[in-house]
Amino acid sequence: MVRLEAYPDLKANQNFLELQRELSNTEDRIQAAYRFYNGNVREYNNRVQMFPSNIVAGMFGFALREFFEIQDEKVREVPSVAF
């Protein structure tokens, strides 16, 4: 006598793995945006300070910009996701 049981195809594991990948991709995109912004600020600040563009920057009131940096340690931490 053979007994066959039909186990449902578990999709929860695949959904969980997809969620983990999406969280990782989102974090990577945020970090890439920080680097992109800070790179543009660095280039802008260099142009404001270097000759001959510093003459034009002085005439039109272009000022140095600050880099994006999170000061608060709690905000800087990667949020934990509990399941």
ChimeraX commands (.cxc) that place a marker at each C-alpha (Angstrom):
marker #1 position 0.00,0.00,0.00 radius 0.5
marker #1 position 1.44,3.33,-1.04 radius 0.5
marker #1 position 0.27,6.60,0.31 radius 0.5
marker #1 position 0.92,9.73,-1.72 radius 0.5
marker #1 position 0.55,13.14,-0.22 radius 0.5
marker #1 position 0.29,16.29,-2.27 radius 0.5
marker #1 position 2.49,18.93,-0.73 radius 0.5
marker #1 position 1.73,22.43,-1.94 radius 0.5
marker #1 position 4.43,24.25,-3.82 radius 0.5
marker #1 position 5.88,26.62,-1.22 radius 0.5
marker #1 position 6.24,30.09,-2.68 radius 0.5
marker #1 position 6.87,31.85,0.61 radius 0.5
marker #1 position 10.57,31.02,0.50 radius 0.5
marker #1 position 10.92,32.50,-2.98 radius 0.5
marker #1 position 9.03,35.63,-1.93 radius 0.5
marker #1 position 11.25,36.02,1.13 radius 0.5
marker #1 position 14.42,35.68,-0.97 radius 0.5
marker #1 position 13.05,38.25,-3.42 radius 0.5
marker #1 position 12.32,40.62,-0.52 radius 0.5
marker #1 position 15.89,40.23,0.75 radius 0.5
marker #1 position 17.27,40.98,-2.73 radius 0.5
marker #1 position 15.03,44.03,-3.05 radius 0.5
marker #1 position 16.12,45.38,0.35 radius 0.5
marker #1 position 19.75,44.92,-0.61 radius 0.5
marker #1 position 19.20,46.61,-3.99 radius 0.5
marker #1 position 17.41,49.53,-2.34 radius 0.5
marker #1 position 20.29,50.03,0.10 radius 0.5
marker #1 position 22.77,49.91,-2.80 radius 0.5
marker #1 position 20.78,52.51,-4.76 radius 0.5
marker #1 position 20.69,54.85,-1.75 radius 0.5
marker #1 position 24.45,54.54,-1.30 radius 0.5
marker #1 position 24.97,55.18,-5.01 radius 0.5
marker #1 position 22.84,58.34,-4.77 radius 0.5
marker #1 position 24.94,59.58,-1.81 radius 0.5
marker #1 position 28.15,59.00,-3.76 radius 0.5
marker #1 position 26.72,60.68,-6.87 radius 0.5
marker #1 position 25.60,63.75,-4.92 radius 0.5
marker #1 position 28.88,64.08,-3.02 radius 0.5
marker #1 position 30.85,63.65,-6.24 radius 0.5
marker #1 position 28.91,66.49,-7.85 radius 0.5
marker #1 position 29.42,68.69,-4.77 radius 0.5
marker #1 position 33.16,67.99,-4.89 radius 0.5
marker #1 position 33.32,68.94,-8.57 radius 0.5
marker #1 position 31.24,72.07,-7.98 radius 0.5
marker #1 position 33.43,73.16,-5.05 radius 0.5
marker #1 position 36.56,72.60,-7.12 radius 0.5
marker #1 position 35.20,74.80,-9.90 radius 0.5
marker #1 position 34.22,77.53,-7.44 radius 0.5
marker #1 position 37.77,77.59,-6.06 radius 0.5
marker #1 position 39.87,77.12,-9.23 radius 0.5
marker #1 position 40.98,79.79,-11.66 radius 0.5
marker #1 position 39.40,81.07,-13.98 radius 0.5
marker #1 position 35.97,79.82,-12.91 radius 0.5
marker #1 position 36.50,81.27,-9.42 radius 0.5
marker #1 position 36.28,84.77,-10.95 radius 0.5
marker #1 position 32.84,84.04,-12.41 radius 0.5
marker #1 position 31.78,82.31,-9.17 radius 0.5
marker #1 position 32.81,85.38,-7.16 radius 0.5
marker #1 position 30.98,87.77,-9.48 radius 0.5
marker #1 position 27.71,85.84,-9.32 radius 0.5
marker #1 position 27.88,84.80,-5.68 radius 0.5
marker #1 position 28.42,81.07,-6.03 radius 0.5
marker #1 position 29.34,79.64,-2.62 radius 0.5
marker #1 position 30.83,76.35,-1.52 radius 0.5
marker #1 position 28.35,73.58,-0.77 radius 0.5
marker #1 position 28.49,71.00,2.01 radius 0.5
marker #1 position 28.75,67.28,1.41 radius 0.5
marker #1 position 25.83,65.09,2.40 radius 0.5
marker #1 position 26.66,63.42,5.67 radius 0.5
marker #1 position 24.37,62.00,8.31 radius 0.5
marker #1 position 25.42,63.25,11.74 radius 0.5
marker #1 position 23.04,61.28,13.94 radius 0.5
marker #1 position 24.31,57.76,14.65 radius 0.5
marker #1 position 20.80,56.34,15.03 radius 0.5
marker #1 position 19.81,57.58,11.59 radius 0.5
marker #1 position 23.08,56.31,10.12 radius 0.5
marker #1 position 22.46,52.71,11.27 radius 0.5
marker #1 position 21.00,50.28,8.80 radius 0.5
marker #1 position 17.43,49.56,9.88 radius 0.5
marker #1 position 16.75,46.05,11.09 radius 0.5
marker #1 position 13.97,44.12,9.46 radius 0.5
marker #1 position 12.29,41.50,11.62 radius 0.5
marker #1 position 10.10,38.78,10.23 radius 0.5
marker link #1:1,2 radius 0.2
marker link #1:2,3 radius 0.2
marker link #1:3,4 radius 0.2
marker link #1:4,5 radius 0.2
marker link #1:5,6 radius 0.2
marker link #1:6,7 radius 0.2
marker link #1:7,8 radius 0.2
marker link #1:8,9 radius 0.2
marker link #1:9,10 radius 0.2
marker link #1:10,11 radius 0.2
marker link #1:11,12 radius 0.2
marker link #1:12,13 radius 0.2
marker link #1:13,14 radius 0.2
marker link #1:14,15 radius 0.2
marker link #1:15,16 radius 0.2
marker link #1:16,17 radius 0.2
marker link #1:17,18 radius 0.2
marker link #1:18,19 radius 0.2
marker link #1:19,20 radius 0.2
marker link #1:20,21 radius 0.2
marker link #1:21,22 radius 0.2
marker link #1:22,23 radius 0.2
marker link #1:23,24 radius 0.2
marker link #1:24,25 radius 0.2
marker link #1:25,26 radius 0.2
marker link #1:26,27 radius 0.2
marker link #1:27,28 radius 0.2
marker link #1:28,29 radius 0.2
marker link #1:29,30 radius 0.2
marker link #1:30,31 radius 0.2
marker link #1:31,32 radius 0.2
marker link #1:32,33 radius 0.2
marker link #1:33,34 radius 0.2
marker link #1:34,35 radius 0.2
marker link #1:35,36 radius 0.2
marker link #1:36,37 radius 0.2
marker link #1:37,38 radius 0.2
marker link #1:38,39 radius 0.2
marker link #1:39,40 radius 0.2
marker link #1:40,41 radius 0.2
marker link #1:41,42 radius 0.2
marker link #1:42,43 radius 0.2
marker link #1:43,44 radius 0.2
marker link #1:44,45 radius 0.2
marker link #1:45,46 radius 0.2
marker link #1:46,47 radius 0.2
marker link #1:47,48 radius 0.2
marker link #1:48,49 radius 0.2
marker link #1:49,50 radius 0.2
marker link #1:50,51 radius 0.2
marker link #1:51,52 radius 0.2
marker link #1:52,53 radius 0.2
marker link #1:53,54 radius 0.2
marker link #1:54,55 radius 0.2
marker link #1:55,56 radius 0.2
marker link #1:56,57 radius 0.2
marker link #1:57,58 radius 0.2
marker link #1:58,59 radius 0.2
marker link #1:59,60 radius 0.2
marker link #1:60,61 radius 0.2
marker link #1:61,62 radius 0.2
marker link #1:62,63 radius 0.2
marker link #1:63,64 radius 0.2
marker link #1:64,65 radius 0.2
marker link #1:65,66 radius 0.2
marker link #1:66,67 radius 0.2
marker link #1:67,68 radius 0.2
marker link #1:68,69 radius 0.2
marker link #1:69,70 radius 0.2
marker link #1:70,71 radius 0.2
marker link #1:71,72 radius 0.2
marker link #1:72,73 radius 0.2
marker link #1:73,74 radius 0.2
marker link #1:74,75 radius 0.2
marker link #1:75,76 radius 0.2
marker link #1:76,77 radius 0.2
marker link #1:77,78 radius 0.2
marker link #1:78,79 radius 0.2
marker link #1:79,80 radius 0.2
marker link #1:80,81 radius 0.2
marker link #1:81,82 radius 0.2
marker link #1:82,83 radius 0.2
view
